């Protein structure tokens, strides 16, 4: 039970550090390190609980909850460290959005315009016809 409490306290400490860094909007590099430390702490705790669940009388749902928590933290750490989009954050505009073009030209959409018109000077003036 002493080891369980020690691992739980370490995980809580790392969780609080993660929350504090998130609230003060820490830079991505710092947040990456903090999340990796939190992932490591919760991973050690989950492994200990899994290995000693039967001998310590820990319910199976606790093992599942810790495993799910570790997986979620690992995914978040991976996204932050790789510089990927954070869940729920809006995506930045693409070049097509910035230029106002949202489709790729195809033969159907890129047909030549008719060559007739009032200012058409290649085939002569409309008044001369």
PyMOL commands that place a pseudoatom at each C-alpha (Angstrom):
pseudoatom trace, name=CA, resn=UNK, resi=1, chain=A, elem=C, hetatm=0, pos=[0.000, 0.000, 0.000]
pseudoatom trace, name=CA, resn=UNK, resi=2, chain=A, elem=C, hetatm=0, pos=[2.950, 2.326, 0.655]
pseudoatom trace, name=CA, resn=UNK, resi=3, chain=A, elem=C, hetatm=0, pos=[4.196, 2.018, -2.933]
pseudoatom trace, name=CA, resn=UNK, resi=4, chain=A, elem=C, hetatm=0, pos=[0.652, 2.595, -4.244]
pseudoatom trace, name=CA, resn=UNK, resi=5, chain=A, elem=C, hetatm=0, pos=[0.338, 5.813, -2.237]
pseudoatom trace, name=CA, resn=UNK, resi=6, chain=A, elem=C, hetatm=0, pos=[3.790, 6.973, -3.354]
pseudoatom trace, name=CA, resn=UNK, resi=7, chain=A, elem=C, hetatm=0, pos=[2.929, 6.446, -7.046]
pseudoatom trace, name=CA, resn=UNK, resi=8, chain=A, elem=C, hetatm=0, pos=[-0.467, 8.104, -6.595]
pseudoatom trace, name=CA, resn=UNK, resi=9, chain=A, elem=C, hetatm=0, pos=[1.130, 11.153, -4.948]
pseudoatom trace, name=CA, resn=UNK, resi=10, chain=A, elem=C, hetatm=0, pos=[3.678, 11.466, -7.772]
pseudoatom trace, name=CA, resn=UNK, resi=11, chain=A, elem=C, hetatm=0, pos=[0.914, 11.237, -10.373]
pseudoatom trace, name=CA, resn=UNK, resi=12, chain=A, elem=C, hetatm=0, pos=[-1.144, 13.879, -8.555]
pseudoatom trace, name=CA, resn=UNK, resi=13, chain=A, elem=C, hetatm=0, pos=[1.893, 16.162, -8.399]
pseudoatom trace, name=CA, resn=UNK, resi=14, chain=A, elem=C, hetatm=0, pos=[2.471, 15.781, -12.154]
pseudoatom trace, name=CA, resn=UNK, resi=15, chain=A, elem=C, hetatm=0, pos=[-1.230, 16.345, -12.881]
pseudoatom trace, name=CA, resn=UNK, resi=16, chain=A, elem=C, hetatm=0, pos=[-1.197, 19.601, -10.916]
pseudoatom trace, name=CA, resn=UNK, resi=17, chain=A, elem=C, hetatm=0, pos=[1.932, 20.738, -12.756]
pseudoatom trace, name=CA, resn=UNK, resi=18, chain=A, elem=C, hetatm=0, pos=[0.243, 19.967, -16.085]
pseudoatom trace, name=CA, resn=UNK, resi=19, chain=A, elem=C, hetatm=0, pos=[-2.869, 21.900, -15.104]
pseudoatom trace, name=CA, resn=UNK, resi=20, chain=A, elem=C, hetatm=0, pos=[-0.832, 24.895, -13.920]
pseudoatom trace, name=CA, resn=UNK, resi=21, chain=A, elem=C, hetatm=0, pos=[1.214, 24.952, -17.138]
pseudoatom trace, name=CA, resn=UNK, resi=22, chain=A, elem=C, hetatm=0, pos=[-1.953, 24.724, -19.207]
pseudoatom trace, name=CA, resn=UNK, resi=23, chain=A, elem=C, hetatm=0, pos=[-3.600, 27.599, -17.336]
pseudoatom trace, name=CA, resn=UNK, resi=24, chain=A, elem=C, hetatm=0, pos=[-0.601, 29.882, -17.787]
pseudoatom trace, name=CA, resn=UNK, resi=25, chain=A, elem=C, hetatm=0, pos=[-0.350, 28.844, -21.459]
pseudoatom trace, name=CA, resn=UNK, resi=26, chain=A, elem=C, hetatm=0, pos=[3.178, 27.449, -21.274]
pseudoatom trace, name=CA, resn=UNK, resi=27, chain=A, elem=C, hetatm=0, pos=[5.176, 27.202, -24.523]
pseudoatom trace, name=CA, resn=UNK, resi=28, chain=A, elem=C, hetatm=0, pos=[4.779, 23.982, -26.494]
pseudoatom trace, name=CA, resn=UNK, resi=29, chain=A, elem=C, hetatm=0, pos=[8.290, 22.711, -25.650]
pseudoatom trace, name=CA, resn=UNK, resi=30, chain=A, elem=C, hetatm=0, pos=[7.743, 23.139, -21.916]
pseudoatom trace, name=CA, resn=UNK, resi=31, chain=A, elem=C, hetatm=0, pos=[4.269, 21.628, -22.089]
pseudoatom trace, name=CA, resn=UNK, resi=32, chain=A, elem=C, hetatm=0, pos=[5.696, 18.648, -23.965]
pseudoatom trace, name=CA, resn=UNK, resi=33, chain=A, elem=C, hetatm=0, pos=[8.179, 17.919, -21.168]
pseudoatom trace, name=CA, resn=UNK, resi=34, chain=A, elem=C, hetatm=0, pos=[5.525, 18.313, -18.477]
pseudoatom trace, name=CA, resn=UNK, resi=35, chain=A, elem=C, hetatm=0, pos=[3.077, 16.022, -20.277]
pseudoatom trace, name=CA, resn=UNK, resi=36, chain=A, elem=C, hetatm=0, pos=[5.775, 13.401, -20.835]
pseudoatom trace, name=CA, resn=UNK, resi=37, chain=A, elem=C, hetatm=0, pos=[6.571, 13.428, -17.111]
pseudoatom trace, name=CA, resn=UNK, resi=38, chain=A, elem=C, hetatm=0, pos=[2.865, 13.079, -16.311]
pseudoatom trace, name=CA, resn=UNK, resi=39, chain=A, elem=C, hetatm=0, pos=[2.536, 10.233, -18.813]
pseudoatom trace, name=CA, resn=UNK, resi=40, chain=A, elem=C, hetatm=0, pos=[5.492, 8.458, -17.234]
pseudoatom trace, name=CA, resn=UNK, resi=41, chain=A, elem=C, hetatm=0, pos=[4.081, 8.852, -13.710]
pseudoatom trace, name=CA, resn=UNK, resi=42, chain=A, elem=C, hetatm=0, pos=[0.612, 7.594, -14.598]
pseudoatom trace, name=CA, resn=UNK, resi=43, chain=A, elem=C, hetatm=0, pos=[2.158, 4.762, -16.611]
pseudoatom trace, name=CA, resn=UNK, resi=44, chain=A, elem=C, hetatm=0, pos=[4.193, 3.576, -13.613]
pseudoatom trace, name=CA, resn=UNK, resi=45, chain=A, elem=C, hetatm=0, pos=[1.135, 3.788, -11.388]
pseudoatom trace, name=CA, resn=UNK, resi=46, chain=A, elem=C, hetatm=0, pos=[-1.023, 1.871, -13.901]
pseudoatom trace, name=CA, resn=UNK, resi=47, chain=A, elem=C, hetatm=0, pos=[1.653, -0.832, -14.254]
pseudoatom trace, name=CA, resn=UNK, resi=48, chain=A, elem=C, hetatm=0, pos=[1.966, -1.208, -10.480]
pseudoatom trace, name=CA, resn=UNK, resi=49, chain=A, elem=C, hetatm=0, pos=[-1.803, -1.474, -10.075]
pseudoatom trace, name=CA, resn=UNK, resi=50, chain=A, elem=C, hetatm=0, pos=[-2.049, -4.020, -12.904]
pseudoatom trace, name=CA, resn=UNK, resi=51, chain=A, elem=C, hetatm=0, pos=[0.772, -6.155, -11.488]
pseudoatom trace, name=CA, resn=UNK, resi=52, chain=A, elem=C, hetatm=0, pos=[-0.499, -6.051, -7.885]
pseudoatom trace, name=CA, resn=UNK, resi=53, chain=A, elem=C, hetatm=0, pos=[-4.285, -5.865, -8.337]
pseudoatom trace, name=CA, resn=UNK, resi=54, chain=A, elem=C, hetatm=0, pos=[-4.966, -9.373, -7.065]
pseudoatom trace, name=CA, resn=UNK, resi=55, chain=A, elem=C, hetatm=0, pos=[-2.607, -9.283, -4.086]
pseudoatom trace, name=CA, resn=UNK, resi=56, chain=A, elem=C, hetatm=0, pos=[-3.709, -5.793, -2.974]
pseudoatom trace, name=CA, resn=UNK, resi=57, chain=A, elem=C, hetatm=0, pos=[-7.432, -6.294, -3.603]
pseudoatom trace, name=CA, resn=UNK, resi=58, chain=A, elem=C, hetatm=0, pos=[-7.657, -3.482, -6.203]
pseudoatom trace, name=CA, resn=UNK, resi=59, chain=A, elem=C, hetatm=0, pos=[-10.902, -3.681, -8.221]
pseudoatom trace, name=CA, resn=UNK, resi=60, chain=A, elem=C, hetatm=0, pos=[-10.511, -4.437, -11.948]
pseudoatom trace, name=CA, resn=UNK, resi=61, chain=A, elem=C, hetatm=0, pos=[-12.323, -1.248, -12.959]
pseudoatom trace, name=CA, resn=UNK, resi=62, chain=A, elem=C, hetatm=0, pos=[-9.527, 0.809, -11.334]
pseudoatom trace, name=CA, resn=UNK, resi=63, chain=A, elem=C, hetatm=0, pos=[-6.990, -0.978, -13.537]
pseudoatom trace, name=CA, resn=UNK, resi=64, chain=A, elem=C, hetatm=0, pos=[-9.077, -0.176, -16.616]
pseudoatom trace, name=CA, resn=UNK, resi=65, chain=A, elem=C, hetatm=0, pos=[-9.510, 3.471, -15.600]
pseudoatom trace, name=CA, resn=UNK, resi=66, chain=A, elem=C, hetatm=0, pos=[-5.768, 3.942, -15.100]
pseudoatom trace, name=CA, resn=UNK, resi=67, chain=A, elem=C, hetatm=0, pos=[-4.999, 2.250, -18.408]
pseudoatom trace, name=CA, resn=UNK, resi=68, chain=A, elem=C, hetatm=0, pos=[-7.502, 4.494, -20.213]
pseudoatom trace, name=CA, resn=UNK, resi=69, chain=A, elem=C, hetatm=0, pos=[-6.096, 7.575, -18.473]
pseudoatom trace, name=CA, resn=UNK, resi=70, chain=A, elem=C, hetatm=0, pos=[-2.559, 6.623, -19.459]
pseudoatom trace, name=CA, resn=UNK, resi=71, chain=A, elem=C, hetatm=0, pos=[-3.607, 6.120, -23.080]
pseudoatom trace, name=CA, resn=UNK, resi=72, chain=A, elem=C, hetatm=0, pos=[-5.346, 9.514, -23.180]
pseudoatom trace, name=CA, resn=UNK, resi=73, chain=A, elem=C, hetatm=0, pos=[-2.386, 11.331, -21.624]
pseudoatom trace, name=CA, resn=UNK, resi=74, chain=A, elem=C, hetatm=0, pos=[-0.007, 9.574, -24.026]
pseudoatom trace, name=CA, resn=UNK, resi=75, chain=A, elem=C, hetatm=0, pos=[-2.098, 10.703, -27.007]
pseudoatom trace, name=CA, resn=UNK, resi=76, chain=A, elem=C, hetatm=0, pos=[-2.215, 14.287, -25.729]
pseudoatom trace, name=CA, resn=UNK, resi=77, chain=A, elem=C, hetatm=0, pos=[1.538, 14.314, -25.107]
pseudoatom trace, name=CA, resn=UNK, resi=78, chain=A, elem=C, hetatm=0, pos=[2.156, 12.972, -28.604]
pseudoatom trace, name=CA, resn=UNK, resi=79, chain=A, elem=C, hetatm=0, pos=[-0.022, 15.681, -30.176]
pseudoatom trace, name=CA, resn=UNK, resi=80, chain=A, elem=C, hetatm=0, pos=[1.633, 18.463, -28.203]
pseudoatom trace, name=CA, resn=UNK, resi=81, chain=A, elem=C, hetatm=0, pos=[5.171, 17.226, -28.781]
pseudoatom trace, name=CA, resn=UNK, resi=82, chain=A, elem=C, hetatm=0, pos=[4.666, 16.686, -32.505]
pseudoatom trace, name=CA, resn=UNK, resi=83, chain=A, elem=C, hetatm=0, pos=[3.092, 20.104, -32.892]
pseudoatom trace, name=CA, resn=UNK, resi=84, chain=A, elem=C, hetatm=0, pos=[-0.192, 18.644, -34.086]
pseudoatom trace, name=CA, resn=UNK, resi=85, chain=A, elem=C, hetatm=0, pos=[-3.591, 20.131, -33.634]
pseudoatom trace, name=CA, resn=UNK, resi=86, chain=A, elem=C, hetatm=0, pos=[-4.977, 20.057, -30.154]
pseudoatom trace, name=CA, resn=UNK, resi=87, chain=A, elem=C, hetatm=0, pos=[-8.398, 18.517, -29.829]
pseudoatom trace, name=CA, resn=UNK, resi=88, chain=A, elem=C, hetatm=0, pos=[-11.093, 21.135, -30.068]
pseudoatom trace, name=CA, resn=UNK, resi=89, chain=A, elem=C, hetatm=0, pos=[-8.789, 23.834, -31.427]
pseudoatom trace, name=CA, resn=UNK, resi=90, chain=A, elem=C, hetatm=0, pos=[-9.774, 25.405, -34.752]
pseudoatom trace, name=CA, resn=UNK, resi=91, chain=A, elem=C, hetatm=0, pos=[-7.685, 24.479, -37.748]
pseudoatom trace, name=CA, resn=UNK, resi=92, chain=A, elem=C, hetatm=0, pos=[-5.593, 27.229, -39.323]
pseudoatom trace, name=CA, resn=UNK, resi=93, chain=A, elem=C, hetatm=0, pos=[-6.723, 28.432, -42.752]
pseudoatom trace, name=CA, resn=UNK, resi=94, chain=A, elem=C, hetatm=0, pos=[-5.205, 26.738, -45.759]
pseudoatom trace, name=CA, resn=UNK, resi=95, chain=A, elem=C, hetatm=0, pos=[-3.663, 28.534, -48.710]
pseudoatom trace, name=CA, resn=UNK, resi=96, chain=A, elem=C, hetatm=0, pos=[-6.810, 27.828, -50.735]
pseudoatom trace, name=CA, resn=UNK, resi=97, chain=A, elem=C, hetatm=0, pos=[-8.921, 29.498, -48.048]
pseudoatom trace, name=CA, resn=UNK, resi=98, chain=A, elem=C, hetatm=0, pos=[-6.636, 32.519, -47.972]
pseudoatom trace, name=CA, resn=UNK, resi=99, chain=A, elem=C, hetatm=0, pos=[-6.726, 32.900, -51.758]
pseudoatom trace, name=CA, resn=UNK, resi=100, chain=A, elem=C, hetatm=0, pos=[-10.450, 32.292, -51.948]
pseudoatom trace, name=CA, resn=UNK, resi=101, chain=A, elem=C, hetatm=0, pos=[-10.225, 29.179, -54.082]
pseudoatom trace, name=CA, resn=UNK, resi=102, chain=A, elem=C, hetatm=0, pos=[-11.737, 26.065, -52.635]
pseudoatom trace, name=CA, resn=UNK, resi=103, chain=A, elem=C, hetatm=0, pos=[-11.715, 23.749, -55.620]
pseudoatom trace, name=CA, resn=UNK, resi=104, chain=A, elem=C, hetatm=0, pos=[-9.258, 22.334, -58.093]
pseudoatom trace, name=CA, resn=UNK, resi=105, chain=A, elem=C, hetatm=0, pos=[-9.852, 23.425, -61.713]
pseudoatom trace, name=CA, resn=UNK, resi=106, chain=A, elem=C, hetatm=0, pos=[-11.107, 20.615, -63.939]
pseudoatom trace, name=CA, resn=UNK, resi=107, chain=A, elem=C, hetatm=0, pos=[-12.000, 20.649, -67.631]
pseudoatom trace, name=CA, resn=UNK, resi=108, chain=A, elem=C, hetatm=0, pos=[-15.672, 21.083, -66.682]
pseudoatom trace, name=CA, resn=UNK, resi=109, chain=A, elem=C, hetatm=0, pos=[-15.039, 24.042, -64.378]
pseudoatom trace, name=CA, resn=UNK, resi=110, chain=A, elem=C, hetatm=0, pos=[-12.272, 25.623, -66.443]
pseudoatom trace, name=CA, resn=UNK, resi=111, chain=A, elem=C, hetatm=0, pos=[-14.067, 26.035, -69.787]
pseudoatom trace, name=CA, resn=UNK, resi=112, chain=A, elem=C, hetatm=0, pos=[-12.939, 28.883, -72.008]
pseudoatom trace, name=CA, resn=UNK, resi=113, chain=A, elem=C, hetatm=0, pos=[-15.321, 31.806, -71.992]
pseudoatom trace, name=CA, resn=UNK, resi=114, chain=A, elem=C, hetatm=0, pos=[-17.092, 32.763, -75.145]
pseudoatom trace, name=CA, resn=UNK, resi=115, chain=A, elem=C, hetatm=0, pos=[-15.149, 35.140, -77.374]
pseudoatom trace, name=CA, resn=UNK, resi=116, chain=A, elem=C, hetatm=0, pos=[-18.030, 37.448, -78.212]
pseudoatom trace, name=CA, resn=UNK, resi=117, chain=A, elem=C, hetatm=0, pos=[-18.617, 40.706, -76.490]
pseudoatom trace, name=CA, resn=UNK, resi=118, chain=A, elem=C, hetatm=0, pos=[-18.740, 44.446, -76.923]
pseudoatom trace, name=CA, resn=UNK, resi=119, chain=A, elem=C, hetatm=0, pos=[-15.050, 44.985, -76.291]
pseudoatom trace, name=CA, resn=UNK, resi=120, chain=A, elem=C, hetatm=0, pos=[-13.783, 42.038, -78.317]
pseudoatom trace, name=CA, resn=UNK, resi=121, chain=A, elem=C, hetatm=0, pos=[-11.107, 43.511, -80.589]
pseudoatom trace, name=CA, resn=UNK, resi=122, chain=A, elem=C, hetatm=0, pos=[-9.531, 40.278, -81.873]
pseudoatom trace, name=CA, resn=UNK, resi=123, chain=A, elem=C, hetatm=0, pos=[-12.242, 39.520, -84.349]
pseudoatom trace, name=CA, resn=UNK, resi=124, chain=A, elem=C, hetatm=0, pos=[-13.057, 43.093, -85.231]
pseudoatom trace, name=CA, resn=UNK, resi=125, chain=A, elem=C, hetatm=0, pos=[-15.543, 45.499, -83.822]
pseudoatom trace, name=CA, resn=UNK, resi=126, chain=A, elem=C, hetatm=0, pos=[-19.142, 44.453, -83.442]
pseudoatom trace, name=CA, resn=UNK, resi=127, chain=A, elem=C, hetatm=0, pos=[-20.181, 47.596, -85.342]
pseudoatom trace, name=CA, resn=UNK, resi=128, chain=A, elem=C, hetatm=0, pos=[-18.209, 46.572, -88.426]
pseudoatom trace, name=CA, resn=UNK, resi=129, chain=A, elem=C, hetatm=0, pos=[-20.087, 43.278, -88.901]
for i in range(1, 129): cmd.bond("trace and resi %d" % i, "trace and resi %d" % (i + 1))
show_as sticks, trace
zoom trace
